[in-house]
Amino acid sequence: MQLADNTIITEIKTSGRLPSPTGVALSILELTRDPNTSTEDMATVLMGDPSLTGQILKYANAATGGARGEVTNINDALVRLGMSMVRQLCLGFSVLSNSRGGPCSEFDYSRYWTRSLAMAVSSHALCSRIKSVSPDEGFTCGLLGKIGHLALASVYPDRYADILDHWEEGPLAELAQLESQDLSINHNQVSAALFTDWGLPETYRIAVDVQDQTEWDDPPTGRSAKDRGIQLGRVLNIASLAADICLETGPHRHPMVIEFMKIGEDLGYSEEKWTLLYDEILAEWERLGQLLNIVTSTVPSMENLVRRAREFRGELTDNKKKKDRNTSDSDATIESLAEPVESGCLEILVASDSPVDTRILEKKLDSKEFHLTTAVDGQEALEIALKASPDLILTDWMMPKLDGLELTRSLRQSTQTAGTYIIIMTAQDGSDQLVEAFDAGIDDYVTKPICYKILHARLKAATRLINLQNEAARHQEEVRRTVSEMGILNRKLQTMAMEDQLTGLPNRRCGLDHFDKEWSRTTRSGESVLCMILDIDHFKNVNDTYGHDAGDVVLQKTAAVMQNTMRDSDIVCRFGGEEFLVICPGADVEMAKVLGDRIRKAVEGNIIDSTEFKGNITISIGVAVRSEWHHSPADLIKNADEALYAAKEAGRNMVCIAGSG
């Protein structure tokens, strides 16, 4: 029961830092919810974002390998890939373009996307072999499956930096625990909530929620959303390991390689086929990395990795340490996007194809006031602006690849650069041309030949405006921080109000609220429902003999066994003291005895081994199944409580069903 999921999206959106799709991608998401949407409708909307269109075309050509000719327009891409896949790619690529950097000092944004691409490619390849789910679904879910990390780092940068510092690249389960302790929510819950908000399939939400599980039952065989979600979750789990092998170096990589090969063996693949699969993953990772401008590193073939791992395995000892996953070779290839500059300097990106004009600007503009970065055409300027986020862009009107107006329109479409101050340099001084330029989104202009005194004065005016914008942003940040803190506090209070702090189960209030909802639902549907009251036998003796700390341990261990024994549709809550309430929708009299005995035997067979208490305990269970003379949940609970009393009177450690004699 994820109590916080209902509020986290609202809180993240309020923060203004949501790793979100562009406007065009959001329009695509809305369009594809309409079954009557045509490929022409989608193509028309997509052409409003040239950068996104280019990435879709690159992916389409990479995916088909040119087997049926080059894909040169978005209509062909829609036909080749399918509307559903294009929709999901738009989502992933637009989030990528808007989230290449961020405010969290301890979060490695470049490494995050490098790993996400490795997961996407690995998931696609695994789904192609295992055939549990569609390879396209695997790619999208792999690319965005860890989006919760990015969201938490973006919305709570300072607190998440502290969490990452304490985590020290340990197990993901440990990170989730630290997140829950500090933020009352973990990255997988945030990923699932974002998937729901974006309208992605329920299969995806289930998959990201279970992807970090380390133990799996036999794979489900059904085709329900839940079964397919669990299957996809297992694929993501394997893909996560494959991605770690891509990024890891040195001795820390060896146990991962051994584990990966063991998975292939368990799945029934020969070593040769499984190593070839991984080599395909590496090749695709490198190719897509070049297409999407994502840094990848050079990784040896799996055959070499396996050989090295097996040689090293003989030298391993039992002295296990936390994995240091800070890669050295990939980090060495990632350069800073901007040189350090003096505090107070205005960061200016100059876009001009004239080396002479650029050199004059560099001489005329004081380096103590302005720091210049240069680009030789509009395309290069766009790429630098999206990476480095300059304070101001000074651009020529006429340039190769993208002219000044096309550059301006593209910048205004990205949330990252939508507010960047843009001055255009032009020989066009006609009113119609200038109106066109302002309509495109420029903030100011200077005419050629440039009067540098006027340019300097306009840069000063721009600086005042930019400083005011920065001050407003700082104020907004304070408001966001306050809202975030309040949201965390509210989630913690909500959890405390609805969760038993000792056992982690829903408390009495939450259980009764849930029962009221199930009662109303089953009244409408005619579905059966039963409830159980469970009581730990001789619990007072445990407290009196071993102390209340031992009693707490017994309650915690017993609650865990009950929760693990329940069906997915059941809910178990702590009802008070040593009593628990279980609600089982869809269960009738025939199932009542089976369910009750299953729980009773599980608790009796659970050996508690702690410093406070050693041994096992038993429980008594009273069961009541809804009938026509039960008018409310309270009636059913009362009936179950009477059956519990009968079970205790009859000798305890048994199940009694109300009305069964």
Steps between C-alpha positions, in 0.01 A plus 500: 500500500678814377351779704719774354443435128182708490681823596855467366420604140321814616794586721756439224301711252470780756878501540540601134785253453317197369706302245222539248426460130506798264177660387511308172551168682209578731284574195604164353401327825158665484454417131573130546231472766251563216449178296405711195838677482671451165870487417454830315372664821802376695743599225359854491549544875847342499626738233457778757812369677786456249739363762257231615412413141870457422547260792199291392637477144844401631351227715281373215803467272707337775220256584444390138869505410411634157358163401202661326661826398577812698217659702500864387172639633292466812209332319730214397629477859142472629430219255827315574491531877127522569313782672531341844879474479538854366283624785726333755819615328371859499449473873845354570700723264326822607557425869864428411542833321355691796690319775867480403595706805357609829551650845598191704874513566540128576288375206695410186256601225725390212553159659128469568414531128794283398370226728137557395591453133688182590191375685276588205718317248542202735124477565429515126749221429380282788135537400594401143645173638283423800183617322318568825404852390538718193859619431364854445340492844830379639690790341265770633473351847877451516569859394260649756493224761723694741338840440415510872872556576504799267175641640614481862839652414330782310229583753695450825859574386655572842327222691558250221868594490519410871319171431743410220795596720380261773417228248851488350386296196385209714209265418191655344287363785712706740447812287124442498505466878694827541258675263198375693650605832577854386235569233227245590511364144754309290618527141297204372177644643576832331573325168170312523311821583657684205414213265139517614495879456638469146235244409740212443365145528433344841755234399778762522392623843504148640838429338684799649346429838650147516819545294735511801380170648787261560290186537240386248241226506437296188411736213125555457345345195183711464454795267345738752653845554638380831665188351648696210617768742681244714657348188617843387626571853722191479633619165580841652676325787727312258544811283609696806778248559600518131512880524720485811745278309509765225595775746705313760875449473767295672446220753152624595377394155601133542223379737243680281623310195481168687146581616394602147629173356320303772172671402552396137560142611183506716303625201624208291744683272833361397804702604576582137153640427487694826841664439399588143184663638708724725735596217194606297393714796839672508494575126147643514583702815795663323304569181200658676734692730647673195154573360363644826822673611528280808847406621582129482824326592709226341414161649682175419304216340309276737730210413797698636301621800403143589857379469632777724220450753567128529872559541432755770236289676770269633656796679180622665471477877212531743604858575213661310483876479241736364527538127665819384312566181671829420631427152835640399514446126157648427556792735826581325313554172248741650632855482358805670251683281625842605828636634497651850435874476532793734201554727260763359597447134218478247524172306451589131479254212598666172364327189662630182651346189732801464837443676578871461180612677561246774856619564388864515227414749752316716723810505223755549316327786671529837600157633433615857135568415436245227622146432459394137451156350483479121319288243557505123142420395148476635508123552814518715353793693184299573701204631720721722199692634318182599810370680640815662192726548668839437354819648476670160529399135632748243427356157532595135181497297655329197695180583544152349302194621268706724456874453443734793119479488498120474745485790277731706186299430675175597631653823156629596354149464732355766410560864872519575563801273151649468595797720850563362556862390562514123642793302517466123761677285355599165531725200122470466352821635160492333201496731355181349825311548539618858139410581572151365808479723310604812221257411764227485595583860797738504529747788704770327703574186804695381551609142809442293751653479496474875546806720676337794404778742134430427560124522672550837208713624249236392703227668495709819121528476477126437723438802262696725206297372687171533600589857137574581401166347768323705379672815145391421629149438675501837178611665312228311760251619435600860127452441565163334720394787228591748237318295726194473564494874129531565428222252750269670355587840145441373596159359662406828192614692275315256708186541496534878123549493439191287788267591588310816851619584611175665395244237483717189148368432201726441353600837145452627375823343646415159366144517148613585506763223604230255229269630234769445612537138505124441156469661355760262670345198395144576145619576477632145672203335347224712849364570558310824730629775625363829695640789722339762600610848837348596638504853845387620459223758638568852653829389487633857731217606755613238503853642508384861772239445729664243408869520326744272793516256448130434128565459576762235722253312226236509246749365733608219596148392141376517375798299761431230394133472133598474570758232706256293229232526215721377372508147566821306137603533493453881591760758631435849516774763588524865166527676633571848743343747570147383192487273500524120219548251508332157254593221465254211280613208379225270537228767204285601433235766689231305810717491470623858642188662780474241608861542479485878701177524763631259565803722487299822751242375733767360513680835545177697782388270685831522799464733589837654871526571600830659688616804170585669300187416571154362231253403161509335151615592148401393189696415127450526276613217134591483345518151169644383368491142255769391139392485167675450458577869830691518401863444840664547868421540455538875252210498748276318787596732287433805411158362869421434589614852245259644656219292844601634371468857371152413845403360670607823243318713555185295875494578664766275719452191198430284255659258131540577252615239190685619182301441686180408423323825 
